[in-house]
Amino acid sequence: MAELHDAYKVVINHEEQYRVIRIDEPIPRGWRETGTAGTGKQCLAFIEEVWTDMRPADFSRLRSDLGLR
């Protein structure tokens, strides 16, 4: 069985930015759980798969509203 400090979870903020935290760590203010947990490697693989645009969500929406890419 993995040690507690070997278990992590992925959280996301309102800007759709991801972060990996220890499973026993409280979720920081302004962040929420994604439902993904596992080893650090598994969490990073999840983030790599889903976080395809590193720009903050507000910036991406503004560019889209202005017709920019």
C-alpha positions as CSV (number, residue, x, y, z in Angstrom):
1,M,0.0,0.0,0.0
2,A,1.3,3.5,-0.8
3,E,2.3,5.8,1.9
4,L,-0.2,8.7,2.5
5,H,2.3,11.2,1.2
6,D,2.5,9.2,-2.1
7,A,-1.2,9.9,-2.8
8,Y,-2.2,13.0,-4.5
9,K,-5.3,14.7,-6.0
10,V,-5.8,17.2,-8.8
11,V,-7.6,20.5,-8.1
12,I,-8.7,23.3,-10.5
13,N,-9.4,27.0,-10.0
14,H,-11.9,29.4,-11.6
15,E,-9.3,30.2,-14.3
16,E,-9.2,26.5,-15.2
17,Q,-5.6,26.1,-14.0
18,Y,-4.7,22.8,-12.5
19,R,-2.6,21.9,-9.4
20,V,-1.5,18.7,-7.7
21,I,-1.7,18.5,-3.9
22,R,-1.3,15.8,-1.4
23,I,-4.4,13.8,-0.8
24,D,-4.4,14.8,2.9
25,E,-3.9,18.5,2.2
26,P,-6.9,20.8,2.5
27,I,-8.1,22.2,-0.8
28,P,-6.9,25.8,-1.1
29,R,-9.4,28.6,-1.2
30,G,-10.6,29.3,-4.7
31,W,-9.8,25.7,-5.9
32,R,-12.1,22.7,-6.2
33,E,-11.6,18.9,-6.7
34,T,-11.6,17.5,-10.2
35,G,-12.3,13.9,-8.9
36,T,-8.9,12.7,-10.0
37,A,-6.5,11.2,-7.5
38,G,-3.6,8.7,-7.5
39,T,0.1,8.8,-7.6
40,G,1.9,12.0,-8.6
41,K,2.6,10.5,-12.0
42,Q,-1.0,9.6,-12.6
43,C,-2.2,13.1,-11.6
44,L,0.4,14.8,-13.8
45,A,-0.7,12.5,-16.7
46,F,-4.3,13.6,-16.2
47,I,-3.3,17.3,-16.2
48,E,-1.3,16.8,-19.4
49,E,-4.3,15.2,-21.1
50,V,-6.9,17.8,-20.1
51,W,-5.0,21.1,-19.8
52,T,-4.3,21.9,-23.4
53,D,-4.5,25.7,-23.1
54,M,-2.3,27.1,-20.4
55,R,-3.7,30.6,-20.6
56,P,-6.1,31.6,-17.9
57,A,-9.8,31.0,-18.9
58,D,-10.6,34.8,-18.7
59,F,-7.9,35.6,-21.1
60,S,-9.0,32.9,-23.5
61,R,-12.6,34.0,-23.4
62,L,-11.6,37.7,-24.0
63,R,-9.6,36.7,-27.0
64,S,-12.5,34.7,-28.3
65,D,-14.9,37.5,-27.8
66,L,-12.6,39.8,-29.7
67,G,-12.4,37.3,-32.6
68,L,-8.7,36.6,-31.8
69,R,-7.0,33.3,-31.6
